[in-house]
Amino acid sequence: MPDTARPAPSRRILLLTKTDFRDPRDGGSLRVAALVHELTEAGFVVDAHAVRGGPRTPGRWSPGAVRSLLSVLVRFLRGRSVSALTWFSPRLVREVHRDLSEHRYDLTIVAFTQLLGYLAITPRPVLVDMHNVESELMANYAGSAASWPKRLAARYEASALRALERRLPRQVEAVATVSGRDADLLRDLAGSPRVTADLVVAPNGVGDAAFGTSGTRSRTVVFVAHLGWRPNVDAAEWLGRQVWPRVQALDPGLVLQLVGRSPAASVRALQGPTVEVHADVPSVLPYVTAARVATAPLLAAGGTRLKILEALACGTPVVATPLGALGLEALEGAHLRLAGSAEDFARAVVEVAREDPDRAAVRAVVEPYRWHNALAPLVDRATALGTRAGQ
């Protein structure tokens, strides 16, 4: 009889994320899409579930699924985080419960701190991919919020998120952060002796498509972001109201383009003779490639900062605030300029716009940040955890 060896079983990962990543438009979904690709290339089968968007499968509520729903809800409520509770999804609980009844998983990956409530039903081992230190982002927003009710709410939310992050390294097997600075913040929150999870630094990266763009530069300055997300709205308003009049005084021939998903009404209101708002475009790459300057004018710490890497990969130099480039300080130089005040930011934009750097030279700065390189530490840790669990 012929030798019919039994095929090796597939290694399987359960992955939970916020939004559909099949057509990624923001930093978070870009990172998740790249991670799923790299895990698949490493030989894993990835069953991914998004709270919002993505395919939905009909199903019935079995008694076991109802118990899972209650367990997850209790965990979310105990976390006290309002922003986390907005990501509670009965539909996702039912779908995860169904998958757990059909498959054995070697690893669970949870993207984003706000989804930790789902740990009530996910199998171990668990790796959490922290896209941001969310408590720091919210604390910075509390300092810049326009009204005292918003500041008070943001301070409460920062406290709740801080508590979640403080407990996190004792609840899971591994945590990935996007920078060494974020890893140090997490250690400080948890207290070094109480950190039991492996901390892995896997920086953000950029896809190959950006490196392949070409075209002539126009007299435009671009800000690409999810323009409905509050920190980006604040950044766009600061850029449009505080910085841009100063830019126009120095170089009236420049045009500002605000490009991204779901612009808030206050962002749309910035539209004018030298300010364009481009909403929900099929691809931001043509706008970035054509610009003389890309900007990252964030006023609050946090955020994935993928757009800085993407702009540099397109061969477009960047002007950013120090908070906008947090974690990428090593790239500061001729092609990434940092400026904190509106006056300095405007001056830097105009100076960079007068230059015409070689695209290849700009791209060389971020060559090491291609997704395959950036995510390698995370994929290696996932492989080690998944292999250990399957033995």
Helices and strands as residue ranges (DSSP letters): E 11-19, H 27-41, E 44-52, H 63-79, H 82-85, H 90-102, E 107-111, G 113-120, E 126-129, H 134-144, H 148-167, G 168-170, E 174-177, H 180-190, G 192-194, E 198-201, H 208-211, E 220-224, H 230-238, I 239-243, H 244-250, E 255-260, H 265-268, E 275-279, H 285-290, E 293-296, H 306-313, E 318-320, G 329-331, E 336-338, H 342-353, H 359-365, G 367-369, H 371-374, H 376-390
